[in-house]
Every structure is written in C-alpha cells, then in structure tokens.
Amino acid sequence: MTAPLFTGASWDFHLIQKIYDACEEIGSDELGLDCYPNQLEIITAEQMIDVYACSLPVTYQSWSRGKNFAREEFNYRKGNSGLAYECVFNSSPCINYLMEENSATMQALVIAHAAMGHNSFFKGNYLFRDWTDAAGILDYLCFARDYVAECEARHGAAAVESVLDSCHALQNFGVDKYRRPGKLSKELEEQRKKEKLANEKREVNALWDHLIPKVDKPEEDAAKMEPQENLLYFIEKNAPNLKQWQRELIRITRKIAQYFYPQRQTQVMNEGWASTCHYYIMTRLMEKGLITSGSYLEFLHSHTSVVRQQPMTRQFNPYWLGFNMFAEIKRICVAPTAEDKKYFPDLAGADWLKSWHYAMKNFKDESFISQYLSPAMVRREKLFMMSDDSDAPDYTISRIQNERGFEEIRSALSDRYKLSHFFADIQITDVKFSTTRKMYLEHRAYDGIKLETKTAWETLLHLKNLWGYDIVLESTDTESGLTFGVYDTERGQ
C-alpha cells in the first residue's frame, strides 16, 4: 500500500517537490501533457493581490497598476472578494504563483490546475502557439520596465504617465487581429532603440515626406486610406507631434496587449482544460493512495465551488462551461447514444484522450462551443434563450431545449464569445493629413449594441491626447446602416 504524500494541512518545500513530481508523472504519462518547464513561486496574500492586479510577473511603475492593486486589496480586506489560490503566467519557464496560506491539499490542486493544466494549454493551443512568444516575453517585460523608468528620469513622471494613461485606456484598440506578431527579444528591442535614436531626424522627415500630400494638390484627389483597426499602431507610426520616447511607450503598451490577445478568446477552454486536468490528476492521486480520502473531500469541496454555475444569471461561469464540455466530449467518445452518433459521427466511439487534445489544440471559445456543445448537455443544464425587446413590456422565452431550439441556442451561445461582444469595433477611416490633420473613426455596432456616451467621449479624449488633433467618431449599425451617433472633439458634442 502506497503511503500518502501528506496527511495534514502543513507543508514544506520538500513536500511541494514531491507533490509536483506526482502530479507531473500522472499528467505526462496518463494525460500526455506537454508543458513548458515550471517555476513555482510561493508568495503571501498581499503579493498575490499585487500579481493578480498587474497580471504580469515583471512590470513598470504606473498609477493605473497601483489603482488596480488598491481596488483589489480594498475588496479583499472588506470581504467583498476572495483571493485566487494561484496565478500562472504564459512564459517559458511557466511561472506559477502559489499562496503560502494554502493547505497541502490546495497546493496539490493548484499545481495540477496551473502547472499542468494551464501550462499545457499555453504550449498546445494554436492561438498561443501562433500569437505569443513564451521564451521571449520575460526579457521584453524587463526591457519595458527599464525603458519606462529611464523615460521618467529623463522627461518626468507626469509626462510619462500622461502617455501611459491614454495607452492603457486604449490598449484593447492596439491589437492586430489578423497579422501574427514577431518574436520578442530584449536584445533586439535595445538594438532597435539605438538605431532609432541615431536616425530619428532622418526617419521623421522621411515619414512626413511620404504621408503628407502636396499642399497644392486637392485633398479629394488623394487616395482614400484603408480602414485601420489597430489604433495605437497607426498613432505610433503617424502622429505628427510625438517624440520618439512617446512612440516607444505606445509600442510597449500594444506589444503587451497583443500578448494577452489569445487569453481573451480562450477563457472557457483554458479554465475548462485546467479544471479537467486537475480533476483527473487529483482523482488519480487518491486512487493511487497518494492523498487521503479526507484530502480528496477537501479538494472536491473547492472543485465543486469553482465549477458551479449560479442559477438564473446572465453570465456563464467559464470554469463550469469548459469543464462540462470536456466531460461531455469524453462521454460521447466512451458511451455514445444514437443522438450523439447523429450530431458527432466522428467523435462517437473515438479515443477520448486524443479527442481532448485535438479540441484543446485547435479551437477557441467561439468555435469550441459551436463544434462541441451537445443536445444532451443543453437539456441536462436546461439552457434556453430569452428575447429582450426594448419595445415589449416583458421578456420572452424564444427557444427551449428541443431539437429545433438546440441549433439556435448553440449558435447564440457561441456568438457570445465573439470579440465584438467584449470590445467595440472602432476603425480609422480617414485622416486629413494635408489640412487639419483631423482623424475620422467609425464604430460598427453589432446586434444593436450601442456605445455608452460617457465611454465614447473618454475614448476620444485619450485618442486626442496621443494624436494631438481633433477626432470624429461615427457609430453605425452593421445591419441597418443607421447612424446611432456622431462625436466630435472639436465641437464637443
């Protein structure tokens, strides 16, 4: 009979290593997980708040970072929110933060969840493989931290904060959705910075020679520019009054925002995969006698709390949805029904572990739900659709868990995870380079979701702070073509 790794709540670093080795053996040998090298950091609750607020292991100083920390700490001290048991960062080595207040069982859980589950997802999923550079991100963050500190010393904290404040507010509009980013390297960034400083005057002159049409040439004769979705990139390259260090701050902000781009599209899958991995590993640890039944009950209490969906809420718990969908994939593979064979002919009876890995590697939330949400799960979880017509006095149940309703429920749930539901689609459509240098933007509203007036004006003011000239934003509906509103910083309305 194998002796348990631990029998109480206390732990030391030697026990942490034994727990990690046991989890790694199950994850590698039985689940076939392919992970980056892991680095485990034991931190205090206050340090966890700091990591959670910044979402980065290395960062530059900024008042917005401090604001996030103050908010998280206030909510924690007042009991309005709890603390994450762990935090993990997509890098190589993969940095895993474990709280020192965790019991031995919880340390085993978070190692299985983060060091095995999230880590393997970062390395395996196609979005992270194509859009992130796990080997170079830590060096780049060190470069960013040092560069911001250097700018503050040279130009003053207030001037640096003015640029960073606007960049942070606009970071969701600094992402390339279709063009793959290049590799990150501190050495390459340092070399590029030196070359730019040495040739700054020549580059600026060449830039404006290329961008500005001749004054005597009628503006309407100039070729109309293609819409630009990456607002920060356009401003970094084209803003007439920015100094080189200000352009570099914009570049740093959008590079970091780009790095988090895959995480916005895979929250359900990422948390679902990590929860699936930790459930399998912890169950196998119990079956192999490496943890006691009491420890397993402690684990189940935490697990069920995390993957529980609150009834009658507008938002789905990503842990619940992802975990149940991976469990559904296994059920269809192992014990398919006639209905499963109809909707999932290639999945029914297939190898469940290979099917898990295929789903984990090749989908994002939107396509994952569209591909794998089953009629059986829709019925079991009692999913339905409600219509919210602003002209009607009541809500209406438009689709239920029958065969006709299933397809629309699955499609509607998949659509909820499109980026357009989280971030406004705003593009630059024109700039009057030769005259006023006024910038024109278009907001495309999907499903009738309008811009909040306050948010629209705050966005424009931050854009104007970086661009240096007036900006016009027109909001239109993609289906009807109707104009919802026009915002002009010159007129203030």
Residue, then its C-alpha position, 0 to 999 in steps of 0.5 A: m500500500t502506497a503511503p500518502l504524500f501528506t496527511g495534514a494541512s502543513w507543508d514544506f518545500h520538500l513536500i511541494q517537490k514531491i507533490y509536483d513530481a506526482c502530479e507531473e508523472i500522472g499528467s505526462d504519462e496518463l494525460g500526455l501533457d506537454c508543458y513548458p518547464n515550471q517555476l513555482e513561486i510561493i508568495t503571501a496574500e498581499q503579493m498575490i493581490d499585487v500579481y493578480a492586479c498587474s497580471l504580469p510577473v515583471t512590470y513598470q511603475s504606473w498609477s493605473r497598476g497601483k489603482n488596480f492593486a488598491r481596488e483589489e486589496f480594498n475588496y479583499r480586506k472588506g470581504n467583498s472578494g476572495l483571493a485566487y489560490e494561484c496565478v500562472f503566467n504564459s512564459s517559458p519557464c511557466i511561472n506559477y504563483l502559489m499562496e503560502e496560506n494554502s493547505a497541502t491539499m490546495q497546493a496539490l490542486v493548484i499545481a495540477h490546475a496551473a502547472m499542468g493544466h494551464n501550462s499545457f494549454f499555453k504550449g498546445n493551443y494554436l492561438f498561443r502557439d501562433w500569437t505569443d512568444a513564451a521564451g521571449i516575453l520575460d526579457y521584453l517585460c524587463f526591457a519595458r520596465d527599464y525603458v519606462a523608468e529611464c523615460e521618467a528620469r529623463h522627461g518626468a513622471a507626469a509626462v510619462e504617465s500622461v502617455l501611459d494613461s491614454c495607452h492603457a485606456l486604449q490598449n484593447f484598440g492596439v491589437d492586430k487581429y489578423r497579422r501574427p506578431g514577431k518574436l520578442s527579444k530584449e536584445l533586439e528591442e535595445q538594438r532597435k532603440k539605438e538605431k532609432l535614436a541615431n536616425e530619428k531626424r532622418e526617419v521623421n522627415a522621411l515619414w512626413d515626406h511620404l504621408i503628407p500630400k502636396v499642399d497644392k494638390p486637392e485633398e479629394d484627389a488623394a487616395k482614400m486610406e484603408p480602414q485601420e483597426n489597430l489604433l495605437y499602431f497607426i498613432e505610433k507610426n503617424a502622429p505628427n507631434l510625438k517624440q520618439w520616447q512617446r512612440e516607444l511607450i505606445r509600442i510597449t503598451r500594444k506589444i503587451a496587449q497583443y500578448f494577452y490577445p489569445q487569453r481573451q478568446t480562450q477563457v472557457m477552454n483554458e479554465g475548462w482544460a485546467s479544471t479537467c486536468h486537475y480533476y483527473i490528476m487529483t482523482r488519480l492521486m487518491e486512487k493511487g493512495l497518494i492523498t487521503s480520502g479526507s484530502y480528496l473531500e477537501f479538494l472536491h469541496s473547492h472543485t465543486s465551488v469553482v465549477r458551479q454555475q449560479p442559477m438564473t444569471r446572465q453570465f456563464n461561469p467559464y470554469w463550469l462551461g469548459f469543464n462540462m464540455f470536456a466531460e461531455i466530449k469524453r462521454i460521447c467518445v466512451a458511451p455514445t447514444a444514437e443522438d450523439k452518433k447523429y450530431f458527432p459521427d466522428l467523435a462517437g466511439a473515438d479515443w477520448l484522450k486524443s479527442w481532448h487534445y485535438a479540441m484543446k489544440n485547435f479551437k477557441d471559445e467561439s468555435f469550441i462551443s459551436q463544434y462541441l456543445s451537445p443536445a444532451m448537455v443543453r437539456r441536462e443544464k436546461l439552457f434556453m434563450m430569452s428575447d429582450d425587446s426594448d419595445a415589449p413590456d416583458y421578456t420572452i422565452s424564444r427557444i427551449q431545449n428541443e431539437r429545433g431550439f438546440e441549433e439556435i441556442r448553440s449558435a447564440l451561445s457561441d456568438r457570445y464569445k465573439l470579440s465584438h461582444f467584449f470590445a467595440d469595433i472602432q476603425i480609422t477611416d480617414v485622416k486629413f493629413s494635408t489640412t487639419r490633420k483631423m482623424y475620422l473613426e467609425h464604430r460598427a455596432y453589432d446586434g444593436i449594441k450601442l456605445e455608452t456616451k460617457t465611454a465614447w467621449e473618454t475614448l476620444l479624449h485619450l485618442k486626442n491626447l496621443w494624436g494631438y488633433d481633433i477626432v470624429l467618431e461615427s457609430t453605425d449599425t452593421e445591419s441597418g446602416l443607421t447612424f446611432g451617433v456622431y462625436d466630435t472633439e472639436r465641437g464637443q458634442 
